[in-house]
Amino acid sequence: MTRPADHPALPAPAIGVLLVNLGTPDAPEPGPVRRYLAEFLSDRRVVEIPPLLWQPILRGAILTRRPRQSAHAYRQVWTDEGSPLAAITRAQAEALQAEFGDAVRVAHAMRYGEPAIGRTIDALVAEGCNRILIAPLYPQYCAATTATVVDAVGAHLRALRWQPSLRFLPPYADDAAYIGALAASVEAGLAALDFAPDVLLASFHGMPERTLRLGDPYHCQCRKSARLLSEALGRPVEVAFQSRFGRTKWLEPATDALLERLGREGKSVAVLAPGFSADCLETLEELAIRGKEQFEAAGGRNFAYLPCLNASPPGLEMLKALIRRELAGWI
């Protein structure tokens, strides 16, 4: 229909896809790390301690000491393009944009830090996106990851008068496209090694054990992903959980404790991190650097870290398949 002559200009209607990952500081320095940690660790889904008890601890000992330690760790993995997580997520978005062409606007955002979810949604809407698929890049559902994305999107939409229609990419822990991409990536990684690992270890990010008792499906979905990957590869896959924080009991076995035991036994190990869609501090520094050092110090023979799916061909094919399916009826 023809608009009246005095009608405000509007962009042509479009479809948007917003990839969302966890986040990263802007620089590997204490100041930016402190701002990032303050936002991240203030999320009540991430730390489920009443704010009156938690905030003095966070603003005191944690944000006083941890930023300098974390900044040192970030410097170990920082690249010319910035944080590996930011660079890889951006590359994933750019590759998907090239795949979908003019039919879809693909953007990326971080749950904590920049680019922020709210401003990126506003930018998509300004481009005419009245339908947006929000794609949290977490294969396994967890309230501390997937749900926080939904929270942030909902909070921003409350401020919008003209809200776009939304869909959310579901968790894909047992999706055939995800398991197939993992298997292809692991097989290629193992084929490139100059040793045959005795143990293939899948290290997932840890969560407090109480989250399992409260009904969070994360632990079960991690176990299922590893079981399906084991079946696809035709070999055992051990499971462990990394990144413990604080004194509470976390999901077990712990990755660091298991690596130390395997080292003492003189094993050869290949480690992968299938719960991460892109390599980041927790994979490149915690596993590939510190994990290797701990394993070798305990007497381990050979150690390899196998990269995440990242923007690899198997990883991008998986994302294209998942996103195309969720856009059915829109494109």
C-alpha positions in Angstrom: 0.0 0.0 0.0 1.2 3.5 -0.8 2.0 5.6 2.3 0.6 9.1 2.7 3.1 11.8 1.5 3.7 13.0 5.0 4.3 9.5 6.5 7.6 9.2 8.4 10.2 7.1 6.5 10.4 3.5 7.6 13.0 0.9 6.7 11.8 -2.1 4.8 10.7 -5.0 7.1 13.5 -7.5 7.7 14.4 -10.5 9.8 17.1 -10.4 12.4 19.3 -13.0 14.0 21.2 -12.1 17.2 24.0 -14.4 18.4 24.6 -14.0 22.1 27.6 -15.2 24.0 28.7 -14.7 27.6 31.0 -11.7 27.4 34.5 -10.4 27.9 36.3 -7.3 29.2 37.3 -4.7 26.7 41.0 -5.0 27.4 43.2 -7.3 29.5 43.7 -4.8 32.2 42.5 -4.6 35.8 40.0 -1.7 35.2 38.1 -3.3 32.3 38.2 -6.7 34.0 36.8 -5.2 37.2 33.9 -3.6 35.3 33.2 -6.9 33.5 33.3 -9.0 36.7 31.1 -6.5 38.6 28.4 -6.8 36.0 28.8 -10.6 35.6 29.0 -11.5 39.2 26.1 -9.2 40.2 23.6 -11.2 38.1 21.5 -13.1 40.6 21.2 -16.1 38.3 25.0 -16.4 38.3 25.5 -16.0 42.0 22.4 -17.0 43.9 23.3 -15.4 47.2 21.1 -12.6 48.6 22.6 -9.3 47.5 22.8 -8.0 51.0 25.2 -10.8 51.8 26.9 -11.1 48.4 27.6 -7.5 47.4 29.9 -6.6 50.3 31.9 -9.7 49.5 32.0 -8.9 45.8 32.8 -5.2 46.2 35.4 -6.1 48.8 37.8 -9.0 48.5 36.7 -10.2 45.0 36.8 -7.0 43.0 39.9 -5.9 44.9 42.0 -8.9 44.1 40.6 -10.9 41.3 40.7 -8.3 38.4 44.5 -8.2 38.5 44.7 -12.0 38.5 42.2 -12.3 35.7 43.8 -9.5 33.7 47.1 -11.5 33.8 45.2 -14.6 32.6 43.5 -12.6 29.8 46.9 -11.3 28.6 48.0 -14.9 28.0 45.3 -15.4 25.3 44.6 -11.9 24.0 45.0 -11.4 20.2 45.4 -8.6 17.8 41.6 -8.8 17.3 41.0 -8.5 21.0 39.4 -11.1 23.2 39.3 -14.6 21.5 35.6 -14.9 22.5 34.7 -11.5 21.0 36.7 -12.1 17.8 35.3 -15.6 17.2 31.7 -14.6 17.9 32.1 -11.7 15.5 33.5 -14.1 12.9 30.6 -16.5 13.4 28.1 -13.6 12.8 29.9 -12.4 9.7 30.0 -15.9 8.2 26.3 -16.4 8.8 25.5 -13.0 7.3 27.4 -14.0 4.2 25.4 -17.3 4.1 21.9 -15.7 4.6 22.5 -12.6 2.4 20.0 -9.9 2.2 17.2 -12.1 3.6 18.5 -11.7 7.2 20.4 -9.2 9.3 22.9 -11.1 11.5 24.4 -9.4 14.6 26.2 -10.5 17.7 26.1 -9.3 21.3 27.5 -10.2 24.7 25.4 -10.8 27.8 27.9 -8.9 29.9 30.1 -6.2 28.3 30.0 -5.0 24.7 28.4 -5.1 22.3 25.4 -5.0 24.7 22.2 -6.9 24.0 19.9 -3.9 24.3 21.8 -1.6 21.9 22.2 -4.4 19.4 18.5 -5.1 19.4 17.9 -1.3 18.9 20.3 -1.4 15.9 18.5 -4.3 14.4 15.1 -2.7 14.8 16.5 0.5 13.2 17.4 -1.6 10.2 13.7 -2.7 10.0 14.0 -6.0 11.8 10.5 -6.6 13.2 11.1 -10.3 13.7 14.3 -11.3 15.6 15.7 -14.7 16.5 17.7 -14.5 19.7 20.4 -17.3 19.6 22.1 -17.9 22.9 25.3 -19.9 22.0 25.0 -22.3 24.9 24.4 -25.9 23.7 23.4 -27.0 27.2 20.7 -25.1 29.1 21.6 -23.5 32.4 19.8 -20.8 34.3 23.1 -19.0 34.8 23.7 -18.7 31.0 20.7 -19.3 28.8 18.1 -17.8 31.2 20.2 -14.7 31.7 20.0 -13.9 28.0 16.2 -14.2 28.1 16.2 -12.0 31.2 18.3 -9.3 29.5 16.2 -9.4 26.3 12.9 -9.1 28.3 14.3 -6.3 30.4 15.2 -4.3 27.3 11.9 -5.0 25.6 10.0 -3.5 28.6 11.5 -0.1 27.6 10.4 -0.4 23.9 7.1 1.0 22.8 7.2 -0.9 19.4 8.5 -4.3 20.2 9.7 -6.8 17.6 8.4 -10.3 17.5 10.9 -12.7 19.0 12.0 -16.3 18.9 14.7 -18.0 20.9 17.0 -20.7 19.7 16.5 -23.6 22.1 19.4 -25.4 23.7 20.8 -28.0 21.4 22.7 -30.4 23.7 21.4 -33.5 21.9 20.7 -32.1 18.4 22.1 -34.3 15.7 23.7 -31.3 14.0 25.6 -30.4 17.1 26.7 -33.9 17.9 27.8 -34.4 14.2 29.8 -31.2 14.2 31.5 -32.1 17.5 32.4 -35.6 16.2 33.8 -34.2 12.9 35.8 -31.5 14.8 37.2 -34.0 17.3 38.1 -36.6 14.7 40.0 -34.0 12.7 41.7 -32.8 15.9 42.7 -36.3 16.9 44.0 -37.1 13.4 46.4 -34.1 13.5 48.0 -35.3 16.8 51.4 -37.1 16.8 50.2 -39.3 19.6 47.1 -41.5 20.4 45.5 -40.2 23.6 44.6 -42.8 26.3 41.8 -40.5 27.5 39.4 -38.2 25.6 38.2 -35.7 28.3 35.2 -33.4 27.8 35.5 -30.5 30.2 32.3 -28.5 30.8 32.0 -25.3 32.8 31.1 -26.1 36.4 28.1 -25.1 38.4 27.4 -25.4 42.1 26.0 -28.9 42.9 22.9 -27.3 44.5 21.7 -26.1 41.1 21.3 -29.8 40.1 19.2 -30.5 43.2 17.1 -27.4 42.5 16.2 -28.8 39.0 18.6 -27.2 36.6 19.0 -29.6 33.7 22.6 -28.5 32.9 24.4 -31.4 34.5 22.1 -34.0 32.7 22.4 -32.2 29.4 26.2 -32.2 29.6 26.3 -35.9 30.4 23.9 -36.6 27.5 26.0 -34.5 25.0 29.1 -36.5 26.1 27.3 -39.8 25.8 26.1 -39.0 22.3 29.5 -37.8 21.3 31.0 -41.0 22.6 28.6 -43.1 20.5 29.3 -41.0 17.4 33.1 -41.4 17.9 32.9 -45.1 18.9 35.2 -44.5 21.9 34.8 -43.5 25.6 34.5 -39.8 26.5 35.2 -38.9 30.1 33.4 -35.9 31.6 34.6 -33.3 34.1 33.6 -29.8 35.2 36.0 -26.8 35.4 36.1 -23.3 36.8 35.2 -23.9 40.4 34.7 -20.7 42.4 34.2 -20.2 46.1 33.8 -22.7 48.9 30.5 -24.3 48.0 30.4 -27.9 46.6 30.5 -27.9 42.7 29.6 -30.6 40.2 32.2 -33.4 40.0 34.5 -34.7 39.0 36.6 -31.5 38.8 38.7 -31.1 35.7 41.8 -30.0 37.5 41.6 -32.9 40.0 41.0 -35.4 37.2 43.9 -34.0 35.1 46.2 -34.4 38.1 45.2 -38.0 38.6 45.6 -38.9 35.0 49.0 -37.2 35.0 50.0 -39.3 38.0 48.9 -42.4 36.2 51.2 -41.4 33.2 48.3 -41.2 30.8 48.1 -39.3 27.5 45.1 -36.9 27.3 43.2 -34.9 24.7 40.8 -32.3 26.2 37.8 -30.7 24.5 35.3 -28.2 25.8 32.0 -29.0 24.1 29.9 -26.7 26.2 31.7 -23.6 24.8 30.7 -22.4 21.3 33.9 -20.4 21.0 37.3 -20.5 22.6 37.8 -18.1 25.5 39.7 -17.6 28.7 38.2 -20.8 30.2 39.4 -22.9 27.4 42.6 -21.3 26.1 44.1 -20.3 29.5 42.4 -22.5 32.1 42.6 -25.7 30.0 45.2 -25.3 27.3 47.8 -23.5 29.5 47.2 -24.2 33.2 45.6 -27.6 32.7 48.5 -28.7 30.6 51.0 -27.5 33.1 49.2 -29.2 36.0 48.9 -32.5 34.0 52.6 -32.5 33.0 53.8 -31.5 36.5 51.9 -34.6 37.8 53.8 -36.8 35.4 51.4 -37.0 32.4 53.0 -38.0 29.1 51.2 -36.2 26.3 48.5 -33.4 26.4 46.5 -31.8 23.7 43.7 -29.3 23.7 41.2 -29.6 20.9 39.6 -26.3 19.9 36.0 -25.5 20.2 33.8 -25.5 17.1 34.4 -21.7 16.7 33.9 -20.5 13.1 35.2 -23.8 11.7 33.3 -25.4 8.7 31.6 -28.0 11.0 30.7 -25.3 13.5 29.2 -22.9 10.9 27.3 -25.7 9.2 25.8 -26.6 12.5 24.8 -23.0 13.3 23.3 -22.5 9.8 21.2 -25.6 10.2 19.9 -24.7 13.6 19.2 -21.1 12.7 17.6 -21.9 9.4 15.3 -24.4 11.2 14.2 -21.8 13.8 13.6 -19.2 11.0 11.1 -21.5 9.3 8.0 -19.5 8.3 9.9 -16.3 8.5 12.1 -16.8 5.5 
